């Protein structure tokens, strides 16, 4: 009896998956079932609006960019982009979309069993994690598109980020602080209660967190956290730039905007998060470069910074800029438009991806 039920379940899942695939990807050569004076390509163009201005890709080190949104639902909201192990994954308001990075033109496929709004994607030792705000955390098994719900015993479901350190400890950044588990998520204790934490990153024995109270630092395995950078504005993005910690401090409060009118400030630390220096003056085109470049002179908000080989890339509200000399000079390689602001970037090998909107 049990074997018959199990066989039926597998048959039903296969049938649903097949139907979903047929609905999501209709071949151009499909028989539409009626006669039309239009060519099939013309009909498809009018019947299924082509998505655009969602994700962009560069195959040549950021020199040129292509809109590779085709195949995604039109107007899809993308909150974050993640690339690893030959895949690029989009966290969206309607679940996960993924494509191989091997193909020069992405072919997007939706994870059928993931429909929650995704707020973050991170890599763990035994699989990727994705956060769905107020819905908890899910972990992918063996990068095979099979996701299981995790950490359901945690009362705080406002999870923003997941960090798994080399010693196997797990950390969750939430709206209320930071939780730690030393036994794979069976038991949790709150190690920081100072408010929202958006990002967690580790380098060696140093843990860095960013959130409403600025930048936090721990050197004892996450048991205690010190505030090492607080300019009365929150750390909206924190990460690593090669061997240095980097953070973007952001605000919308006019009373704390610096004299240049910039709503974001970039800081880096070369000593494991002990001290932090301004990065705009030497690496970012936010001061002396104003008189030299009209596009840069209008930039006021900074969203992301990554390094790809010898190049630095920064995404501003006016577009993505590239520098080959550690920020002494910059060139605009992908401008923003009235319909899109390029907020987040990621890299897979030599391929760079940038998404419009979002910014988790």
Buried (B, 14 or more C-beta within 10 A) or exposed (E): EEEEEEEEEEEEEEEEEEEEEEEBEEEEEEEEEEEEEEEBEEBBEEEEEEBBBBBBBBBEBBEEBEBBBBBBBEEBBBBBBBBBEEBBBBBBBBBBBBBEBEEEEBEBBBBBBBEBBBBBBBBBEEBBBBBBBEBBBBBBEEBEBEBEEBBEEBEBBBBBBBBBBEEEBBBBBBBBBBBBBBEEBEEBEBBBEBEBBBBBBBBEEBBBBBBBBBBBBBBEBBEEBEEBBBBEBBBBBBBBBEEBBBBBBBBEEEEEBBEEEBBBBBBBBEEBBEEBEBBBEEBBBBBEBBEEBEBBBEBBBBBBBBBBEEBBBBBBBBBBBBBBEEBEBBBBBBEBEEEBBBBBBBBBEEBBBBBBBBBB
